[in-house]
Amino acid sequence: MDLNQDELQQIQEKLILIYKFIKQEKMFQKFFFEGNEFERPFKYKNKLINELLGMENPEEFLKECICEIEELKIGEKLEKEMSITDILEKQDLNSLYYKYDMNDFYDVDKLDINDILKLF
């Protein structure tokens, strides 16, 4: 599937928002429920979010996806010095919230991720 730069950017932005949300959820879960069996009290509307939360290490998976999209955007393999941190630092979360009509991380469930799902 050939995607233009705008489409790649939008997919990457959504993955970044999902990554930040998953990271926050996993930190919350580890802080409050480490050592205890924990089952989510509710399911998210977004099937991808539920599947990611059920994965062993979704943060690493999302990091790889974000980096691969960055490689597609620049048209070459990323240098080792460029990391997920560098990519995330280029993004202003407040502007992404505004762009995708989100108030906080929990609104990630409302994201239209059909464009992401088409890639899989």
N, C-alpha and C positions, 0 to 999 in steps of 0.2 A: 504494500500500500504506500503510495507516494503522498506525503504530506508537505504542505508548504510551511514556511517559517512561522506564520501566525498560528497554524494548527498545532505545530510542535510546541510553540510557546504556551498555548492554552493547556495542552495536555500536561506539560511539565509543571505549570502553575498548579493545576488540580492535584497532581501527584505530590507536590510539595505540601499543599494544604492537608492532604490525606496523611502524608508522612508525619507532619507536625502533630496532627490529631492522634494518630496511632502511638506515637512516641509519648505523648501526654497521657494517654489511656494506660499504656504499659507502665509508666512511672507511677501513676496513681495506684494501679493494681499491685505493683511491687511494694510500694510504701505501706499500703493499708492491709494487704492480704497475703503478704509473703509467708510461705509456710502453711497456708490454709488453702483448702479447696475453694476455688472461686468460680462461680458461674454467673455470667452476665444476667442481671435482673430483667433486662429487656433486650430486644433485638432492634437493630437499626433497619430503616426502610431500605437502605442501600445494601444490596447483596454483596458487593465487593468489600465494603467495610466489615461486614460480618465475617466474611472469609478471611480477610487479613487479620482480624482480631483473633481468629482461631488458629492462625499459623504459629509455628514455633518461633520464628524470628522475622516478623514482617518488616521491621525497620531495615534490615539488610537487603531484603528483596526490593523495597521501595528505593533505597539508595542506589542500587544497581540500575533500576529503571530510570531514575532521574538522571544519572550519569550517562546512560545510553542515549537518552533524548538529547542531552547536551552535546554528545558526540555527533548526533545527526544534525543538530543545529549548526555546529561549526564545520561539519564536513570532514572531520578527522578524529583520530583517536586522542583521548584526553591525555595530557601529560600527567605523570605521577604526582606532580606538585599540586595539580588541581584536584580538589576533593569535594565531597558533598558539602562541606562547610563553605567552601568558596562559592558554590552555586547558590546555597541558601542565603549567604550574605548579600547576594545581588538582588534578592527579592524583598520587597517591603510588604510585610504581612498585612498591614493596615490597608494598603492599596489593593491587595488581593481580596481582602474581606469586602471592600467596597465594590470591586469589579464583579465579584460573584454573589453579591447581595447576602453577605454573611455578617452576623453580629459577633460570633465567637467560633471556636473550634467545633463546637457541637453542631453547628449549622452545616458542617461538612457532609452530613447525611442528606442535605438538600441539593448537593452538587449534581449537575447533569454529567454523568460519566460515560455516556454512551460512546463518545469518541475514544475513550480509553478502552472500553470493552471490545470495540471493533478490532483493536490491535491484537487481541488474544484469540 
